[in-house]
Amino acid sequence: MLGLAKDDEQQKQDIKKNRIHGIEIRPDMFAIATTNMILRGDGKSNLELADFLKYPLEKLKEKKFTVGFINPPYSQAKTKNTSHLSEINFIERLLDSMSEKGRVVAIVPQSTMVGKTKKDKEVKESILKRHTLKGVITLNKNTFYHVGTNPCIVVFEAGVPHDEEKLTKFINFEDDGFVVKKHIGLVQTERADEQRKKLINVWRNDHDADSEFMVKAKIKPDDEWLHSFYYFNDEPPTEADFEKTMADYLTFEFNMIMRGRGYLFGIEDKDE
C-alpha cells in the first residue's frame, strides 16, 4: 500500500487542525461531535458551542469558507414567533457566510424546497437573488428510518445570483438500493453501489439519464424545487397500463356500490 507523500500528510494534518469549522447549539451534540473527532485522530477541531443564526456574519465571512455542509434542526418553525427557525433560513445564513463561488450542501425535508409558508417563499426568492441553485436530489423516504421525514439534498453555489436561463438539475434518487427489512431496519442491497455510481456520473459528468431519474429545468422562486414538480412522463401508456387503470377504477366503483354509495356513479340504491 502506497503511503502519503510528506507534503500530502502535512496538508492532511493542516486540514484537520485548521480548515474544519463547525457550530452546534446543543451541548450534548457538541460534546459528542468533539469527542468523536478526537477519538478518530482529528485533533480538537474548530467546533464552537454557539447559535449559528445569531453568530456574527462578519466573523464567519472572515474565515473565507469554501465548502459548507448543514443538516439544520427540522420542524422548529411552528408559529409566527419561530418562523425564523425554518430550515430555509439556516440555508440562507450559511450561503451568506461563504466565500464567493463556495459550495453549500444541505440535507433537509422536501417540504423545505416547496416553501411551507409565505415567509419561506420570500426567503427562497431572496436566495436566488444572491446565490445559485445547482440541483436537488430527492432521497429514499426511509433514509431517516423511523423518523418520518422525506429528505432531499440541496446544492448551491454561493455569491453568484441565479441566472434565470440556467438549467438546474433535479434527480429522483428514491431508488438508492437500500430497503427496509422487518425487525432490522434500513439495509443495503447489492444494487446500492450501482445506483450510487449512476448518481455520481449523472451529477458530476452530466451523463444522460431518462427523465424519470433526472430532469433539468429553469426555476422560479415559487416553484417546488423537487424532481416531482418538473417531471413530466412523456411515455405513452401501454395496454397493460390501461388495463391496470380500468381494473383499479372498477374495483373502486364496486367498493363504493357495496357501501351504499352507488349514487356517485348514477346508480340508485335498490332498497330505496
GIBEL-V976014 format. One record per backbone hydrogen bond with DSSP energy under -0.5 kcal/mol. NH is the residue of the N-H (numbers start at 1). CO is the residue of the C=O. If there is no record, write none. Layout:
<<NH;CO> <NH;CO>>
//
This chain:
<<9;5> <10;6> <11;7> <12;8> <13;9> <14;10> <15;11> <16;12> <17;13> <18;14> <19;14> <19;15> <20;15> <21;19> <22;46> <24;48> <27;25> <30;26> <31;27> <32;28> <33;29> <34;30> <35;31> <36;32> <37;33> <38;34> <39;35> <40;36> <41;38> <42;37> <46;20> <47;44> <47;45> <48;22> <50;24> <50;48> <52;50> <54;51> <55;51> <55;52> <60;56> <61;57> <62;58> <63;59> <63;60> <64;61> <65;97> <68;103> <70;105> <78;76> <82;79> <83;80> <85;82> <86;83> <89;86> <90;86> <91;87> <92;88> <93;89> <94;90> <95;91> <96;92> <97;93> <97;94> <98;94> <98;95> <99;65> <101;158> <102;99> <103;66> <104;156> <105;68> <106;154> <107;70> <108;106> <108;152> <110;150> <112;109> <113;109> <113;110> <114;110> <115;111> <121;117> <122;118> <123;119> <124;120> <125;121> <126;122> <127;123> <128;124> <129;125> <130;126> <130;127> <131;127> <132;157> <134;132> <134;155> <135;155> <136;169> <137;153> <138;136> <138;171> <139;151> <140;173> <143;140> <144;149> <145;142> <145;143> <147;144> <148;144> <149;144> <151;149> <152;108> <153;137> <154;106> <155;135> <156;104> <157;132> <158;102> <158;156> <160;157> <162;128> <162;131> <166;163> <168;166> <168;217> <169;134> <170;215> <171;136> <172;213> <173;138> <173;171> <176;174> <179;187> <181;179> <181;185> <184;181> <185;181> <187;179> <189;177> <192;177> <192;189> <195;191> <196;192> <197;193> <198;194> <199;195> <200;196> <201;197> <202;198> <203;199> <204;200> <205;200> <205;201> <206;202> <207;201> <213;210> <214;210> <215;170> <217;168> <223;220> <225;113> <225;223> <226;224> <229;226> <230;226> <231;227> <234;232> <242;238> <243;239> <244;240> <245;241> <246;242> <247;243> <248;244> <249;245> <250;246> <251;247> <252;248> <253;249> <254;250> <255;251> <256;252> <257;253> <258;254> <259;255> <260;257> <261;256> <264;261> <265;262> <266;263> <267;262> <268;266> <272;269>>
//
